């Protein structure tokens, strides 16, 4: 299985699971990074670049994890924003300040794989919202949180 990590999922791994305290988690995480089971997008890396922590340093050393969108993914992003309701995902504040918005790229990266990958995010589905889980549900793209990811991989520590 391939997992496309959102910025929030990476942040939680690096914030909550210290390498010195969870060495077996990091062995499994690193192995999945090496074999390409955990991937992400260039736009997530751009969001991470705004940080000043271990995650930023790690992302700079693991740039191959963060792919450039393919034409197929770009087409899927267009499909997302063809749904008028999901245009709310483009936050006006971010646009005005030149902010980043990796959400549609993460979803498109998962949807563009064969077989479809799972999005891993900490966002929660909210009725009527234009959040990652809502968009994934609409397009039938699997979307799980970090706990569900660990459960799917049968991680026990």
Secondary structure as UniProt FT lines:
FT   STRAND          3..5
FT   HELIX           7..16
FT   TURN            19..21
FT   HELIX           23..34
FT   TURN            35..36
FT   STRAND          38..41
FT   HELIX           42..48
FT   TURN            49..50
FT   HELIX           54..61
FT   HELIX           63..65
FT   STRAND          66..67
FT   HELIX           71..82
FT   HELIX           84..89
FT   HELIX           92..96
FT   TURN            97..98
FT   HELIX           103..111
FT   STRAND          118..120
FT   TURN            127..128
FT   HELIX           132..139
FT   STRAND          143..144
FT   HELIX           146..152
FT   TURN            153..154
//
